Amino acid sequence: MNSLLSELRSFQEQWRAIWLDEDLERRIRRRDELIEWKSEILAKDEEPLVEALRFRGFVGKSVWDLVNTREAYPSLIEPLSAHATRGYLPPTREGIFRSLTVKESDQQVLGMLIDEWVNGVDRDEKFTRWALANAIAYVAKGTRYLEQIGALLDEDEYARDPFVRRLNRSERGRQILADRMQEIAQ
């Protein structure tokens, strides 16, 4: 994991640097090389997850193949949930959280997602954090979770958006949201 994280950070540094190159052809060539390199890094990172999913009948190449698919995949929820707590790179974790944002995810999945949020997982990764919040807000069906969702609101305006949208669906949720936002503002 550490070597893959180092590679990902190196990729990010080089990605920023290519845009400074004035030679357009060289910049395009280097961009394409970097995109290929990032794909290789993420494929290496996902290997254990994809293997576990294939054991359950998955035929895709990446967890991202599950995101926004119309097909249900109830047999994949358990391995997705088990791998969600592992130390994957942020893009892989984001794909896992997005893949768990489906009606087949149950209360056990919700508990794991909330634990990940409370433990501050990926706090510095805004897209991963948003995907986690979105999964929690989606899986927490019904009004019995409104208080719990309200308690999860924090100062991160980007990541809390799914919670705000979820709470705004009912009068009780709007009251919880107003109270919690007042607490945060103080």
N, C-alpha and C positions, 0 to 999 in steps of 0.2 A: 504494500500500500504506500509506504513512504517513498519508494522509488517512482511509483506511478504519480504520486502527488508532486514530486519534484519535476517529473517530466511535464505534467500538466502546467505547472508554474512556468517552466522554461518555455513551453509553447505560448503561454499568455504573454510573456516578455517579448518573444520573437514576433508574435502577432502584432503587437503594438509597434515594433521597430520597422516592420515592412512598409508601413504607410509613410515613413519618412524618406523612403527611396524615391528619387525623382524619375528613375527609369521605369516607365509603365510596364513594359514587357517583362522585365526582371521582377517587378513587384507582383504581377499576375502569376508568373511561374512560381515564385516563392510562396504566394498565398495558396496556390493549389497544393504544393508540397506540404505546407503546414496543416491544411485541412485533412490531407491523407494521414499525416502523423497523428493528429488529434483523434481521428477515427481508430487508429491502431491502439492508442493509449486507452481509449474508452472500451474497446473490444477486449483488451487484456483485463481491464478492471471488471468487466461484466462476466467473464468466463464462468466463475462458480455459480452465479445466479442463473445464467442461461442454461448451464448444465442441469441445475435443479429443476428448472422449468421444463426442459426437454424430457426429463424423467417422467413428468406429468402430462406429456403429449404436446407441448409447445413446439411449433415448427419454425418460429421466427429466428432472427439473428441477434436481436436486441430487445431489452425490456421496452424500448420505445416503440416496438412493433405492436404492443398492446395499447398504447396510448391512443385514444380516440377511435378505437375499433368498435364496430357495431356488434361484434360477436361476443357473447358471454363466455367467461372463462372461470367458472367456479372452482375447478380443480387446481387452478394456479394461485388462488388467494392465499392458501397456507404457505407455500414456499415464498411468495412475495412478502408476506408478513414476516416470516422468519428472517429473510434477508434484509428487511428494512432497517433492522437494528445493527447491521454489520457496518464496518468502516469503509464503505465504498466511496469513491470520489463523488463530489456534489452532483455532477450531471447524472450519474447512475442512480443516486438516491432520489433525485428529482423524478426520474422515470419510474422508480418503484412507487413513490408516493402518488404520482399521477395514475399509475396502473391500479392502485388500491382505491381510487375514487370511483367506485362502481357499486351498484346495488347489492352485489354478492358479498361485500365486506360486512362483517358482523360486529357485534359489541366487543369481542375479543380483539379484533383488529383496531377498533376505536380506542380501546385501552392502551394498546401498544403505541398508537399514533400520539395520543395525549402524553404518554410517558416521554416520547421523543421530544415533544414540544416543551414540556416542563423541564426536561434535562438540558434544554438549550442547544440541542443538536443543530448544527449548521446555522447557528445564529448569524454568522457573517456572510452567509450565502443567500442572497435575497430571493433568487428564483426557487431554490430548494426549500427555503423556509415558507415561501408563499404556497408551493405545492403541498407541503405538509399541512398548513392551515386550511387549504382548500379541501384536502382529504378529510380532515377532522370535521369541518363544517358540513361536508356532504354525508359522511357516514353517521353523524350524530342526528339521526332522524327523530322527528317528533319534538314536542315541547319539553320533555323531561330533561333535556340536556342544555337548556338555555342558560341556567345558572353556571354550569360548568364551562360553557363556551365563553360566557361573560368574564369568568375568572381568568381565562387564557389571554384576554386582550392585554397587549403591552404597548410600549411606545413606538414600536416599529410600524409605521403607518402602512407601508407596502404589504407586509406580511399579514397584518390584521384585517385587511380588506375582506377576505372570505368570511371571517367571523362577523364583521359588521353587516355584510349582506345577509348572512344567516339570521342574525338577531333582528334585522329590520323586517322580517316576514310576519311578525306578530306584535300585538300591543305589549304583551309582557316582555318580549325580547327587546323592543324599543326602550322600555323603561330600564331594563338591565343595562342596555348599551349607554343610555344617558347617565345612569348612576356611575357606571365604570369609567366612562370618559371624564366625568367630573373628578373621580379619584385620581386618574392619571394626570390630569391637569394640575393638581395640587402639589 
